[in-house]
Amino acid sequence: MPRPRNQAERRAQLIDAAARAVVSIGATAVKLRDVAEEAGVTPASVLYYYSDLQELFSAVFEHGAATYFVLRKEAIAAAEGPVEQLQACIRSGVPWPGKGEESTRLLFELFPVALRNEAVAQAHRLFFDRQTELYRRILAHGQDGGEFTLTGDPRALGRSFVALEDGYAMDLLVGAATAAEIESRLFAHARTVTGNPAFG
């Protein structure tokens, strides 16, 4: 690993190394020495910047979630109108091979950590809420403009989209569905909850 110019750079390098180790080995199997080897440093060097592996996992999840969220926002911002924005929001949440699959796998590998680590649990709740809000805004905008006839409250429907994404992503990660099948299922859900045939 190149010598960092400052502590922030070293922390970023360790986050990247830990993320690679988690995707390769799995969060439940990764040891401190695995991260150190991936980063090209000693375990003691890792502990200089993070008190333990759990603190590092928390930083990895926050970084991964923030990157994932920014990409979703950019995809939505590039679309015009609620129909196109909802399509973009759905597509940006599908773990396409070579695109979103690895980032999705990273976050899913870290989900079990949230059951034992309050910092990761809090980051996960925030991540879920922020994605829900993306959907809520689009759905409310479409409803206000008369393009959507919603079957329920925009926020509740937004949460249903995020929950479905998580469930369908697990299907993909275990080989039970393809990205194209997931998109089709989510579009069918969009058609049902919005009453708009554009999601056919």
C-alpha positions as CSV (number, residue, x, y, z in Angstrom):
1,M,0.0,0.0,0.0
2,P,1.4,3.5,-0.9
3,R,2.4,5.7,2.0
4,P,-0.6,8.0,2.7
5,R,-0.2,11.7,3.0
6,N,-2.6,12.0,5.9
7,Q,-4.8,10.0,8.3
8,A,-7.9,10.4,6.2
9,E,-6.2,8.9,3.2
10,R,-5.0,5.9,5.3
11,R,-8.5,5.4,6.7
12,A,-9.9,5.4,3.1
13,Q,-7.3,2.8,2.1
14,L,-8.2,0.6,5.0
15,I,-11.9,0.9,4.2
16,D,-11.3,-0.1,0.6
17,A,-9.1,-3.1,1.8
18,A,-11.8,-4.2,4.3
19,A,-14.5,-3.9,1.7
20,R,-12.5,-6.2,-0.7
21,A,-11.9,-8.7,2.1
22,V,-15.6,-8.7,3.0
23,V,-16.7,-9.3,-0.5
24,S,-14.1,-12.0,-1.0
25,I,-14.4,-13.9,2.4
26,G,-17.6,-12.6,4.0
27,A,-18.0,-10.4,7.0
28,T,-18.6,-13.3,9.4
29,A,-15.3,-14.9,8.4
30,V,-13.0,-11.8,7.9
31,K,-10.3,-11.5,10.6
32,L,-8.1,-8.5,11.3
33,R,-5.1,-10.1,9.7
34,D,-7.2,-10.6,6.4
35,V,-7.8,-6.8,6.2
36,A,-4.1,-6.1,7.1
37,E,-2.9,-8.5,4.4
38,E,-5.3,-6.9,1.8
39,A,-4.0,-3.4,2.8
40,G,-0.4,-4.5,2.8
41,V,0.1,-3.4,6.5
42,T,0.4,-5.0,9.9
43,P,-2.7,-5.7,12.1
44,A,-1.2,-3.2,14.5
45,S,-1.4,-0.5,11.8
46,V,-5.1,-1.2,11.3
47,L,-5.7,-0.9,15.0
48,Y,-3.9,2.5,15.0
49,Y,-6.8,3.9,12.9
50,Y,-9.7,1.7,14.1
51,S,-10.2,0.4,17.6
52,D,-11.4,-3.0,16.3
53,L,-12.8,-4.8,13.3
54,Q,-16.4,-3.8,14.2
55,E,-15.5,-0.1,14.0
56,L,-13.9,-0.6,10.7
57,F,-17.0,-2.6,9.4
58,S,-19.1,0.4,10.5
59,A,-17.0,2.7,8.4
60,V,-17.1,0.3,5.4
61,F,-20.9,0.1,5.6
62,E,-21.3,3.9,5.8
63,H,-19.0,4.5,2.9
64,G,-20.6,1.8,0.8
65,A,-24.1,3.0,1.6
66,A,-23.2,6.6,0.8
67,T,-21.6,5.7,-2.5
68,Y,-24.7,3.6,-3.5
69,F,-27.1,6.4,-2.5
70,V,-25.2,9.1,-4.5
71,L,-25.3,6.9,-7.6
72,R,-29.1,6.5,-7.2
73,K,-29.6,10.2,-6.8
74,E,-27.6,10.9,-9.9
75,A,-29.6,8.4,-11.9
76,I,-32.9,10.0,-10.8
77,A,-31.6,13.5,-11.4
78,A,-30.8,12.6,-15.0
79,A,-34.4,11.6,-15.7
80,E,-37.4,13.9,-16.5
81,G,-40.8,13.5,-15.1
82,P,-42.1,11.1,-12.4
83,V,-42.5,8.1,-14.7
84,E,-38.9,8.3,-16.0
85,Q,-37.7,9.1,-12.5
86,L,-39.4,6.1,-11.0
87,Q,-38.0,3.9,-13.7
88,A,-34.5,5.3,-13.1
89,C,-34.9,4.8,-9.3
90,I,-35.9,1.1,-9.8
91,R,-33.1,0.4,-12.3
92,S,-30.5,2.0,-10.0
93,G,-31.5,-0.3,-7.2
94,V,-31.1,-3.5,-9.3
95,P,-27.8,-5.3,-8.8
96,W,-26.7,-5.5,-12.4
97,P,-23.6,-7.7,-13.0
98,G,-20.5,-5.6,-13.3
99,K,-22.3,-2.5,-12.2
100,G,-24.2,-2.7,-8.9
101,E,-23.8,-6.4,-7.9
102,E,-20.6,-6.0,-6.1
103,S,-21.7,-3.0,-4.1
104,T,-25.0,-4.8,-3.2
105,R,-23.1,-7.9,-2.2
106,L,-20.8,-5.8,0.1
107,L,-23.8,-4.2,1.9
108,F,-25.6,-7.6,2.2
109,E,-22.4,-9.2,3.6
110,L,-22.4,-6.5,6.3
111,F,-26.1,-6.8,7.3
112,P,-25.4,-9.5,9.9
113,V,-23.0,-7.1,11.6
114,A,-26.0,-4.7,12.1
115,L,-27.6,-7.3,14.4
116,R,-24.6,-7.1,16.8
117,N,-23.3,-3.6,16.2
118,E,-25.4,-0.5,17.0
119,A,-23.4,1.8,14.9
120,V,-23.9,-0.4,11.8
121,A,-27.6,-0.8,12.7
122,Q,-28.0,2.9,12.9
123,A,-26.3,3.4,9.5
124,H,-28.5,0.7,8.0
125,R,-31.7,2.4,9.3
126,L,-30.5,5.7,7.9
127,F,-29.7,4.0,4.6
128,F,-33.1,2.4,4.4
129,D,-34.9,5.7,5.3
130,R,-32.9,7.7,2.7
131,Q,-33.8,5.3,-0.1
132,T,-37.4,5.3,1.1
133,E,-37.5,9.1,0.8
134,L,-36.2,8.9,-2.8
135,Y,-39.2,6.8,-3.7
136,R,-41.6,8.9,-1.6
137,R,-40.7,12.1,-3.4
138,I,-41.1,10.5,-6.8
139,L,-44.4,8.9,-6.0
140,A,-45.8,12.0,-4.4
141,H,-44.7,14.1,-7.3
142,G,-46.4,11.7,-9.7
143,Q,-49.6,11.8,-7.6
144,D,-49.7,15.6,-7.5
145,G,-49.2,15.8,-11.2
146,G,-51.9,13.3,-11.9
147,E,-49.6,10.7,-13.5
148,F,-49.9,8.3,-10.7
149,T,-53.1,7.0,-8.9
150,L,-51.4,5.6,-5.8
151,T,-52.9,2.7,-3.9
152,G,-51.6,4.0,-0.6
153,D,-49.5,6.6,1.3
154,P,-46.4,7.6,-0.7
155,R,-44.0,6.9,2.2
156,A,-45.5,3.5,2.9
157,L,-45.3,2.6,-0.8
158,G,-41.7,3.8,-0.9
159,R,-40.8,1.5,2.0
160,S,-42.4,-1.4,0.2
161,F,-40.2,-0.7,-2.9
162,V,-37.0,-0.7,-0.7
163,A,-38.1,-3.9,1.1
164,L,-38.8,-5.6,-2.2
165,E,-35.4,-4.5,-3.6
166,D,-33.7,-6.1,-0.6
167,G,-35.6,-9.4,-1.0
168,Y,-35.1,-9.6,-4.7
169,A,-31.4,-8.7,-4.4
170,M,-31.0,-11.7,-2.1
171,D,-32.7,-13.9,-4.8
172,L,-30.0,-12.7,-7.2
173,L,-27.1,-13.2,-4.8
174,V,-28.1,-16.8,-4.2
175,G,-28.7,-17.5,-7.9
176,A,-32.5,-17.6,-7.7
177,A,-33.2,-14.7,-10.1
178,T,-31.4,-12.5,-12.7
179,A,-31.2,-8.7,-12.6
180,A,-33.6,-8.5,-15.6
181,E,-36.1,-10.6,-13.7
182,I,-35.8,-8.4,-10.7
183,E,-36.4,-5.3,-12.7
184,S,-39.4,-6.8,-14.3
185,R,-40.9,-7.7,-10.9
186,L,-40.3,-4.2,-9.6
187,F,-41.8,-2.6,-12.7
188,A,-44.9,-4.8,-12.1
189,H,-45.1,-3.6,-8.6
190,A,-44.8,0.0,-9.8
191,R,-47.6,-0.6,-12.3
192,T,-49.8,-1.9,-9.5
193,V,-49.2,0.9,-7.0
194,T,-49.2,3.8,-9.5
195,G,-51.9,2.6,-11.9
196,N,-49.6,3.8,-14.7
197,P,-49.3,1.4,-17.7
198,A,-45.9,2.8,-18.6
199,F,-44.4,0.2,-16.2
200,G,-45.8,-2.7,-18.3
